Amino acid sequence: MSTLKYIFFISLIILVSLFAAKNMHTVEVHFYDGSSADSTIKVPTMVLVSCAFGFGFLLAWFFELFAHFKLKVELREKQKNIERLEKELSRSNQSADASVEPDNPTSLSKN
């Protein structure tokens, strides 16, 4: 599955790069700076598309990282719970074994 993911991401990067390379003209980007005047910068389309793609990639990676850590914490909690239950089961088995042992071991061998 991870190989398929890498192939998908590489092909997506190639497609975005080809699109950006074909659109090399300059565009104006307007920013609202809080006052009545707008700030304007001229940027090549390739830079604008690459920045938007990079920002989207970083945002998706951040959310994936958050989900990964959440699952890791959940797994750690479940492993602790399993260890606790295994200890409880072994204590229960030991106490059951102690109560099953007869007082006179020779009486069982004669039957």
GROMACS elastic network, one bead per residue, 0.5 to 0.9 nm:
[ bonds ]
;  ai    aj funct       b0    kb
    1     4     6  0.51934   500
    1     5     6  0.63695   500
    1     6     6  0.88638   500
    2     6     6  0.62589   500
    2     7     6  0.86514   500
    3     6     6  0.51536   500
    3     7     6  0.62209   500
    3     8     6  0.85985   500
    4     7     6  0.51394   500
    4     8     6  0.61754   500
    4     9     6  0.87060   500
    5     8     6  0.50974   500
    5     9     6  0.62304   500
    5    10     6  0.86219   500
    6     9     6  0.51217   500
    6    10     6  0.60380   500
    6    11     6  0.84728   500
    7    10     6  0.52122   500
    7    11     6  0.60958   500
    7    12     6  0.84981   500
    8    11     6  0.52510   500
    8    12     6  0.60954   500
    8    13     6  0.86486   500
    9    13     6  0.61131   500
    9    14     6  0.85685   500
   10    13     6  0.51040   500
   10    14     6  0.61926   500
   10    15     6  0.86597   500
   11    14     6  0.50179   500
   11    15     6  0.61648   500
   11    16     6  0.86540   500
   12    15     6  0.50993   500
   12    16     6  0.61903   500
   12    17     6  0.84898   500
   13    16     6  0.51912   500
   13    17     6  0.60194   500
   13    18     6  0.85414   500
   13    53     6  0.87202   500
   14    17     6  0.50637   500
   14    18     6  0.60869   500
   14    19     6  0.85746   500
   15    18     6  0.51416   500
   15    19     6  0.61681   500
   15    20     6  0.85695   500
   16    19     6  0.50769   500
   16    20     6  0.60610   500
   16    21     6  0.85017   500
   16    49     6  0.76898   500
   16    50     6  0.75450   500
   16    53     6  0.78529   500
   17    20     6  0.50578   500
   17    21     6  0.59808   500
   17    22     6  0.85943   500
   17    46     6  0.78882   500
   17    49     6  0.86305   500
   17    50     6  0.75529   500
   18    21     6  0.50761   500
   18    22     6  0.62348   500
   18    23     6  0.87391   500
   19    22     6  0.53318   500
   19    23     6  0.64613   500
   19    46     6  0.79683   500
   19    49     6  0.85451   500
   20    23     6  0.51964   500
   20    24     6  0.67850   500
   20    45     6  0.64771   500
   20    47     6  0.76944   500
   20    48     6  0.85132   500
   20    49     6  0.62757   500
   20    50     6  0.72265   500
   21    24     6  0.59298   500
   21    45     6  0.85455   500
   21    46     6  0.60908   500
   22    25     6  0.88135   500
   22    46     6  0.82392   500
   23    26     6  0.85787   500
   23    44     6  0.81485   500
   23    45     6  0.59460   500
   23    46     6  0.63685   500
   24    44     6  0.58929   500
   24    45     6  0.56732   500
   24    46     6  0.58387   500
   24    47     6  0.88315   500
   25    43     6  0.85300   500
   25    44     6  0.56914   500
   25    45     6  0.60535   500
   25    46     6  0.81566   500
   26    42     6  0.62196   500
   26    43     6  0.54086   500
   26    45     6  0.58211   500
   26    46     6  0.86941   500
   27    41     6  0.83290   500
   27    42     6  0.55531   500
   27    43     6  0.55500   500
   27    44     6  0.60329   500
   27    45     6  0.61759   500
   27    48     6  0.86574   500
   28    40     6  0.64233   500
   28    41     6  0.56471   500
   28    43     6  0.63541   500
   28    44     6  0.86340   500
   29    39     6  0.82425   500
   29    40     6  0.55302   500
   29    41     6  0.53470   500
   29    42     6  0.61851   500
   29    43     6  0.71351   500
   29    48     6  0.89346   500
   30    38     6  0.64320   500
   30    39     6  0.56701   500
   30    41     6  0.66661   500
   30    42     6  0.88968   500
   31    38     6  0.57735   500
   31    39     6  0.50003   500
   31    40     6  0.61547   500
   31    41     6  0.83116   500
   32    35     6  0.74975   500
   32    36     6  0.82791   500
   32    37     6  0.75151   500
   32    38     6  0.51275   500
   32    39     6  0.63455   500
   32    40     6  0.88627   500
   33    36     6  0.80535   500
   33    37     6  0.73709   500
   33    38     6  0.63030   500
   33    39     6  0.66264   500
   34    37     6  0.79587   500
   34    38     6  0.82800   500
   35    38     6  0.74510   500
   43    46     6  0.82661   500
   43    47     6  0.66951   500
   43    48     6  0.66804   500
   44    47     6  0.54499   500
   44    48     6  0.65025   500
   44    49     6  0.88274   500
   45    49     6  0.60083   500
   45    50     6  0.83366   500
   46    49     6  0.53113   500
   46    50     6  0.59914   500
   46    51     6  0.84928   500
   47    50     6  0.50935   500
   47    51     6  0.59895   500
   47    52     6  0.85124   500
   48    51     6  0.52083   500
   48    52     6  0.61618   500
   48    53     6  0.85707   500
   49    52     6  0.51163   500
   49    53     6  0.60437   500
   49    54     6  0.84653   500
   50    53     6  0.50926   500
   50    54     6  0.59932   500
   50    55     6  0.84919   500
   51    54     6  0.50067   500
   51    55     6  0.59898   500
   51    56     6  0.84919   500
   52    55     6  0.51290   500
   52    56     6  0.61544   500
   52    57     6  0.85228   500
   53    56     6  0.51510   500
   53    57     6  0.60666   500
   53    58     6  0.86260   500
   54    58     6  0.61155   500
   54    59     6  0.85195   500
   55    58     6  0.51560   500
   55    59     6  0.61135   500
   55    60     6  0.86198   500
   56    59     6  0.50692   500
   56    60     6  0.61420   500
   56    61     6  0.84800   500
   57    60     6  0.52089   500
   57    61     6  0.60434   500
   57    62     6  0.85577   500
   58    62     6  0.60392   500
   58    63     6  0.86981   500
   59    62     6  0.51375   500
   59    63     6  0.64428   500
   59    64     6  0.86754   500
   60    63     6  0.52659   500
   60    64     6  0.61489   500
   60    65     6  0.85501   500
   61    65     6  0.59834   500
   61    66     6  0.85237   500
   62    65     6  0.50372   500
   62    66     6  0.61762   500
   62    67     6  0.86829   500
   63    67     6  0.62145   500
   63    68     6  0.85283   500
   64    67     6  0.50982   500
   64    68     6  0.60661   500
   64    69     6  0.86754   500
   65    69     6  0.62185   500
   65    70     6  0.85476   500
   66    69     6  0.52661   500
   66    70     6  0.61805   500
   66    71     6  0.87045   500
   67    71     6  0.61881   500
   67    72     6  0.85345   500
   68    71     6  0.52036   500
   68    72     6  0.61189   500
   68    73     6  0.87179   500
   69    73     6  0.61748   500
   69    74     6  0.85522   500
   70    73     6  0.52657   500
   70    74     6  0.62720   500
   70    75     6  0.86523   500
   71    75     6  0.60343   500
   71    76     6  0.85539   500
   72    75     6  0.50467   500
   72    76     6  0.61746   500
   72    77     6  0.86659   500
   73    76     6  0.50739   500
   73    77     6  0.62448   500
   73    78     6  0.86610   500
   74    77     6  0.51319   500
   74    78     6  0.62286   500
   74    79     6  0.86541   500
   75    78     6  0.50702   500
   75    79     6  0.61219   500
   75    80     6  0.86387   500
   76    79     6  0.51012   500
   76    80     6  0.62831   500
   76    81     6  0.86326   500
   77    80     6  0.51754   500
   77    81     6  0.62218   500
   77    82     6  0.86869   500
   78    82     6  0.61253   500
   78    83     6  0.86149   500
   79    83     6  0.61879   500
   79    84     6  0.85748   500
   80    83     6  0.50870   500
   80    84     6  0.61540   500
   80    85     6  0.86010   500
   81    84     6  0.50681   500
   81    85     6  0.61456   500
   81    86     6  0.85547   500
   82    85     6  0.50896   500
   82    86     6  0.60381   500
   82    87     6  0.85908   500
   83    86     6  0.50596   500
   83    87     6  0.62114   500
   83    88     6  0.85743   500
   84    87     6  0.52200   500
   84    88     6  0.62013   500
   84    89     6  0.86104   500
   85    89     6  0.60130   500
   85    90     6  0.85550   500
   86    90     6  0.61128   500
   86    91     6  0.85550   500
   87    90     6  0.51202   500
   87    91     6  0.61578   500
   87    92     6  0.84884   500
   88    91     6  0.51359   500
   88    92     6  0.60709   500
   88    93     6  0.85815   500
   89    93     6  0.60532   500
   89    94     6  0.85310   500
   90    93     6  0.50008   500
   90    94     6  0.60990   500
   90    95     6  0.86106   500
   91    94     6  0.50778   500
   91    95     6  0.62020   500
   91    96     6  0.85370   500
   92    95     6  0.52123   500
   92    96     6  0.61004   500
   92    97     6  0.85637   500
   93    97     6  0.60256   500
   93    98     6  0.85563   500
   94    97     6  0.50711   500
   94    98     6  0.61987   500
   94    99     6  0.87354   500
   95    98     6  0.50820   500
   95    99     6  0.63094   500
   95   100     6  0.87416   500
   96    99     6  0.52063   500
   96   100     6  0.62372   500
   96   101     6  0.88862   500
   97   100     6  0.51968   500
   97   101     6  0.64337   500
   98   101     6  0.55825   500
   98   102     6  0.88669   500
   99   102     6  0.79375   500
  101   104     6  0.87265   500
  101   105     6  0.80462   500
  102   105     6  0.59280   500
  102   107     6  0.86021   500
  102   108     6  0.81691   500
  103   107     6  0.89661   500
  104   107     6  0.58213   500
  104   108     6  0.77341   500
  105   108     6  0.58582   500
  105   109     6  0.71285   500
  106   109     6  0.53260   500
  106   110     6  0.66802   500
  107   110     6  0.55288   500
  107   111     6  0.70299   500
  108   111     6  0.55678   500
